[in-house]
Amino acid sequence: MKILVLNCGSSSIKYQLFKMDVDGWDVMAKGGVEKIGLKGSFLKHEKENGEKVLLEGEILDHETGIDYILGIMTSDRHGCIKEMEEIDAVGHRVVHGGETFNSSVFITDKVISKMEDCIDLAPLHNPPNLKGIKAMSSLLPHVPQVGVFDTAYHQTMPKHAYMYAIPNSLYKKYGVRRYGFHGTSHRYVSKRACEILGVDYKTQRIISCHLGNGASIAAIKNGESVDTSMGFTPLEGLMMGTRAGDLDVGAVTYIMEKELIGTQSASILFNKHSGMLGVTGISSDMREIEDAMNNGDDNARLGMEMYSYRIKKYIGGYVAAMGGVDTVIFTGGIGENGDLTREGACEGLEFMGIELDKAKNAGLRSKEMDISVEGSKVRIMVVPTNEELVIAQDTKEIVEDLVRK
C-alpha cells in the first residue's frame, strides 16, 4: 500500500510517500512546499536515494501546492510512481480534534463538518489542515483519506487533570479545558522505547519529553496519557523557542494594560516573541544560544537554565502524579540533539532513580540510545520521533479495516 502523508500549515505543506507492506515500510519520497500564496514559493523534494530537488514557481493555494507535489512524484525525471492512481490512501495531520475525536478517523463529509466545528479551538491550524483534505478530494476524489489528530492521544486524561479551575459554565459553553498536543509524537516514542527495552507498554510509567521549537511533556501510565504540559492551546507548559509557556494571567493583563495592547497583539507577544528568544534576545535556535553561552553571554546562560529547570519541574511533578516512573524519553529537535539540555533536565534527579550517563549523553545526536547509567532504576532514552510514520500506520490500518468490512 502506498500512502501519502500530508501536514498542511497556513503557508506550507510537508509530505512523505510511504510504501507499506507486511515486511515493513520505506519512504519513497518526501519534501515540502513553502510560501504558499506569497512571493518566492518553492517546492523542496527529496528522492528515495537522497537526491534533492528545488523547484520554484507561483503557488497560490494549497490545491496548487498539492498538485505540484503529485506532479513531481509522477514526473519522468524526479518521480517515484508512474501515475497518481498508485496512491492508495492519504493520511492528514490535523492539529485539533477537540473532545470529538479520540482516535484517528476515516474522513467523510460528516467528519469534515465536525472538524470545522473545532476551528474555533485552533483557528490558525485547523483551516489549512482542512484545505489539504479538500484539495485531495478534488485532485483524487476516489482515494480514501484519514485524519490523525494531535490532541487525540491525550483524550484519556482524567477530568481532574484536564479541567481548569474556572466557572464550569465556560467549559460547557466553549470547551475551555486542557487538550494537549504532540500526541502523535508522544505515542510513537513511548511505544518505540518499550520495544527497544523489551518491556510491556501497558505496564509502564513513562515521561515523554518532546523538545523542539514547540515543546511538551506527557505522563503516560499503562499505555495511556494521563497528563501533559500543553493546555487549551500550545502556549501552556514548558518554556519554548518563542512561546512563554506557563505564565500568570495577572502578568498578562498587567502587560496589556501597561503596553496598551489588545488580545491579538498579546497573543503575538507571548507566542512569537517570548520563550528563549525573548529571554536571551538572541534566537529561538538552541544551537545559537548554546554558542552564545559558551562565549560568556549571561542571558544565554539564563535562558538555558530556565529551559532545563522547567523540564525538571514537570518531570518531578509527573513522577508524583504517576507514583513513580520507569522511563524518561527525550525526543524532538532539541530532545534528540541537545546533550546539554538533557543533562540539565536530569541533573539533581538521582534521588528519583533518574541517573544520566554523561559519557553516553555527550555528543549524542538523533540516535536511539539508552543514556542512563548501568543499573539505573529509571531508564533514560533518546528516541527520534516519527510522526509521519504513525500517520501512515493509522491510515493503513483504518483503510484496511474498511476494505475488510
N, C-alpha and C positions, 0 to 999 in steps of 0.2 A: 504494500500500500504506500502510495506517495502522498505525503501530507504537507501542505503549505501552511506555515505558522506566520501569522501577521500580528504586529504590535504597532498600532496606529496612534501617533501623537498628534498634536494640534498642527504641526507643520512638518511631520516626518512619518516615515513608515519603515520599520525594521522587519526583515523577513528571513526565514530559513525554510528550505525544502528538504524534508526528511524522506528517506526510503526506509520503511519499517517492514520487517519480516520476522519469522519465528526465531531466527538466529540473532536478531539484534536490530541495530539501526545505523544509518550513515547519513551525514549531511551532504546532499548533492550540490547545494549552492546556498549562499547567504549574502546579505548585504543590507542596504538601506537607501531610502530616498530622503533627501534633506531639502529644507527651504521651500516646501510646497506653498504655492501662492505668493512667493517672494522672488526678488531678483536673485539670479545666481543659483537656480535649482540644479540639483545634480543627483545622479544615482551611482552608488558605490556597489560593485558586485564582486563577489569572491567565488571562484570556481572550486570544484572538489579538490583539484590539485594545488590549491593555494594561490593560483594566479589571480591578480586583482585588476579590475577594470573600472575606469571612471568615465561616466557619460554625462555631459552637460546638456541642458535643454529647458524649455519652458514647461513647467509642471504646475498647472493652475489649481488642481484639486486632487483629492485622494483617488478618485476613479482613474484619472490620467496617470497618477503615480503607480497604481497597481497594474494598469495596462502596460506601462513601461517595464515593470518587474516581470510580468508574464512574457512580454516581448523579448527581453534579453535571455530569459530561461529557455525560450524556444528558438533562439537565433542559431543560425548555422555556425557562426564564429565563436560565440560565447555560451551557447546553450547546453543544457543537460537533459532536456526532454525534447521529443520531436514535435509534440503538439500539446496545447493546453489541456485537452481532454485526458491526458495521462495523470493529471492531478485528481486523486480520489476523494480528498476531503480538505477542508480549510479549518484551522483552529485559530481563534482570535483571543488575544489577551484583552480582558475587559477589567477596568480598574475597580469599579464599584458595583456590587450586586445587592447592596442594602441587606435587609432581612429576607428578601425574596429568594435569593439564590444561595444555597449552602453547599452546592457542588457544581461541577461543570454540566452544561446542558446542550442538547441539540437545539439549534436555532430555528424557530418558527416565527410566523407573524405575531403570535401571541407572546412569545418570549421577547421579541423586539419591542413590543408595546410595554411590557413590564420593565425592560431595560431603559426605555425612555422615561418611565416613572422615576427612575433612580438618578436622572440627570441633575436634579437639584442637589443631590449629595456629592456629586463630582462634576461640576459644570465645566471644568477645564479638560477633563479626561474622557468622560463617557461619550460626549458628542463625536470626537474623532474616532473612537472605537466603533461607534455605530456607523459612521461614514464608511469605514473599511468593510463592515458587514454588507451594507447596501451596495457598495461598489462591486463586491464579489458576486452578489446576487444578480447584478446587471451584466457582468462580464462572463460569469459561469453559472447561469441560473439553475443548472441541474446538479451542481456539486454540493453535497451536504456540508454544513458549517456548524461548528461547535464553539460555544463561548466558555472561556475559563477565567474565573473571577479572582482578583487579588484578595478580596475580602472573604471568599467562601470558606477557606480553611479555618478562619477564626470564628465561624458561627457556632462552634462547640463551646465557646467561652460561657461560663455560668453567668447568670444575671447579675450576681453581686460583683463580678469583675468588669462587666461592660456598661453598667449603669453609671451615670453621673449624678452627683448629689445636687440636682436641680429639681424644680417642680415636675412631678410626674406627668403633668399635662403637656409639657414641652416634648417629652419623649413620645407620647401618644399622638400629638398633633404633627410633629415634624421629624420624628425618628432620630432625635438628638441622643446619641449614645456612642460608645466606643465600638468601632468596627475593626480596626487594624488593617494592615496592608502587607505587601511582600509575602502573602500566604503561599503562593506557588513556590517561591524560593525556600521558605521555611519547611514546607512539606518535602521538597526534594532533598535538601541537605540532611534533614533529620533521619529520613529513611535510608539515605545513602550511608550516613555514618554508622547506622546499625548494621547494614550489610557488611561494611568494612570490618567492624568489630565482631561480627558474628553473634549479635545479640537480638533478642526478640523486641521489635519496635513497640509492641503492645504492652511491654512491661517496664519501659524505660522512662526516666525523668530527664528531660533534655532541655538545655537552654541554647537556643539558636540565635546567634548574633549576625544579622545581615547588615554589614557596614559598607556603605558607599556614599555617594553624594546625598542620597536619602538613606536613612538608617533606622532599623528597628530590631527589637529583641522579642523573641517569643518563648513562652514557657510551655513545654509540650509534655504532657503526662499520659502515659499509657496510650500513645498514638493520637492524642487529641490536643489541640491548642486550648490552654486554659487561661492564658493571659498574654497580652502583647503590648508593646510600648506605644505604638501609634494609636490614635483615637478616632474621633469623628472625622478628622482629616489627617493627612500625613504630617501635619505640623507638630503634633504632640509627641513627647517622649524624649529621645536622645538628642543631643546637640548634633547638627548635621552640617553639610557643606555650606548651605546658605539659609537653612531653617533654624529658628531659635530653639525648637524643642520645648520642654516644659517651661512655662513662663506664667507668673502671677497675672491673672486677669486684671487685677488692680493696677499693675505696672502698665499693661496695655492701654487701659482707659486714661491713665495719667499721661502717658506719652502722647496719645491722641489729642488730649486737651492742650498740652504744652506746645505741641508742634502744629496745632490747628489742622489736623488731617482727618479725613473720613475713613470709612471702613475699607474702601478699595486701596487707598494709599497705605493703610496699616497692614493689610494683607500682603502687599508687595514688600513692605519693610521687613516683616517677620518671616516671610517665605523666601525672599530673594536677596536680601541684604544683611542677614543676620548669620547665626551659626559661626563656623570657622572663619568665613570671610569677614563678618562683622567684628569679631573679637580680634583677629590678627591684623586686619587691614591689608592683608597680602593677597590671599587667594582662597578659593574653596578647594583647591587641589592639595591633598595631603603631602604630595611629593615636594611641592614648592614650600609648604610650611615647614616640613622637616629640614629642608636645605637652609631655610632662614633661621631655624632654631639652632642648627649646627654652626651657624655663623654668628650666634650670640644674640639673636633678636628676642627680646623679653616677651613681646606679645605673641610670638610664635610659640614660645615655651608655655605661656599661659594657656593658649588655645589647646595645645596637645595635652596638658594636664587636665583641663576641664573636660576634654573629649573622653579620655580614659576613665576619669573619675565617675562620670555619669554612666558609662557602661558598667563599671564595677558596682555602682549602687543598684542598678537594675538586676545584675546577676545575683547579688546578695538578697534582694527582695524576692526574686523568683525562687531561690533556694528555700527561703522561708515559706513561700506560698505553696510549694510542692512537697514540703517536708524532706528536702534533700535534693541532690542532683547526681546523675550518673555520668552525663556527658555534657561538655560545653563545646559548642561549634562556632567557628569563625568563617564567614563567607562574605561575598560581595567584593567589590574592587579593593576596599581598604582591609576588610577582614582576611582576604586571600593573600594580600601583598604587604600589608603593614605590620612588620615584625615588632616595631616599637609600640604600636597601638595594642597589639596582642599582649605584649609583655606588661605594658602599663595597666591594662584591664585586669590581668590576673595577679598582679603584684599585691601581696598582703592577704590573699585569699587562701593561703596554705592551710589555715586552721579549718577550712571547709573541705579540705582534701583536694583542692584545686592547685596542683603543683606543676608549673611550666618548666620544661627542659629548655634552658636558654640556648644551648648549643643547637638543638634541633630547630628551634624557632628562628634563630638568626639567619637572615637572608632568604628564608623560605618564600617562594613566590608561586602562587596559583598551582599548587600541587596537593593532592590528597595525602595527609600525613597526621599521625598521632604525635603531638608535640608535648605530651605530658611526660613527667619523669617515670622511670621504670618503677612499677609498683604503686603508682599514684592511685588513690581511691577513686578519683574522678578522671575520666579520660578527656583530654583537650584535643579537639580535632580541627584541622583546616580542611574544608571541603568546598572546592569551587562549585558555584551554583550552576544550574542549567534549567532555567525556567522554560525555555523553548522546548526542551525535550519533554517536560511534564505536560505541556500543552499538546504536543504531538501524541503522547501516550494516551492522554484523556480522550483526544479526538478519535484515535484509532479504536479505543475500547467502546466509546459511545456509538460510533458508526457501525462497528461490527455487531454490537448488540441489536441495533435497528435492523440490520440485514437478517440476523437470525430470527427475529420476530416476524 
